Amino acid sequence: MSNLDFQAMRRAMVDSQLRTNAVNDPRVMAAIEAVAREAFVPADRRALAYVDRAVPLSGDRALNPPLVTARLIVEAGVAAADKVLVIGAASGYAAAVLAGLAQSVVALESDATLASAAKAQLKGLANVSVVTGDLAKGHAKGAPYDVILIDGAVEDLPEALVRQLADGGRLAAAVIDGGVSRLCVGYKAGGAFGLTPVMDADAVCLPGFEKPKAFRF
């Protein structure tokens, strides 16, 4: 496909998937339209880059559907002076979009192959750094963060991530509750933190966030 074809696909995604689902912030829309999503998926799957579903990457990992990532970014209310941590950076797409919105972005990925791909795709962005590590532990070295975006679905939200939020910081994630994936946004104020559901949406599951199994006699 030509670049013109991908540009048309990107415009169609914005108009049919995002604008119709409360993704209307002009800054976010401009940042999304500036990023070639097809560059963040395997070459043989680029035709799927703008469809309304997850795109397989490698192993059991996949790129979140466009609406999930976009809506989480909108709900997080990213400002130009914000310091952002992306949990589950995968091949780097969410970090690339956030680079156009925030002052700095730390992209955390646990899969070494995906982290390498993200570094290659994001190397031209001076305000983004890619780090490899346990997703559930976050990246305390760079804390505190104004925004933590978990680009995927989790069963359990570790306290370690909440501690890495600045006072007044926001955390956006898809949280699995009773088998249903719900996009949520949380706010930290002093020592308190609470999540508010935004909408139900299927998101890719991230490794390492499973709820502890209850003990049975």
Secondary structure as GFF3:
##gff-version 3
##sequence-region A 1 217
A	DSSP	alpha_helix	3	13	.	.	.	ID=ss1
A	DSSP	pi_helix	14	18	.	.	.	ID=ss2
A	DSSP	three_ten_helix	19	21	.	.	.	ID=ss3
A	DSSP	alpha_helix	26	33	.	.	.	ID=ss4
A	DSSP	three_ten_helix	37	40	.	.	.	ID=ss5
A	DSSP	three_ten_helix	43	48	.	.	.	ID=ss6
A	DSSP	beta_strand	55	56	.	.	.	ID=ss7
A	DSSP	beta_strand	62	63	.	.	.	ID=ss8
A	DSSP	alpha_helix	66	76	.	.	.	ID=ss9
A	DSSP	beta_strand	83	87	.	.	.	ID=ss10
A	DSSP	alpha_helix	93	99	.	.	.	ID=ss11
A	DSSP	beta_strand	104	109	.	.	.	ID=ss12
A	DSSP	alpha_helix	112	122	.	.	.	ID=ss13
A	DSSP	beta_strand	128	132	.	.	.	ID=ss14
A	DSSP	three_ten_helix	135	137	.	.	.	ID=ss15
A	DSSP	three_ten_helix	140	142	.	.	.	ID=ss16
A	DSSP	beta_strand	145	154	.	.	.	ID=ss17
A	DSSP	alpha_helix	159	163	.	.	.	ID=ss18
A	DSSP	beta_strand	165	177	.	.	.	ID=ss19
A	DSSP	beta_strand	180	189	.	.	.	ID=ss20
A	DSSP	beta_strand	192	200	.	.	.	ID=ss21
###
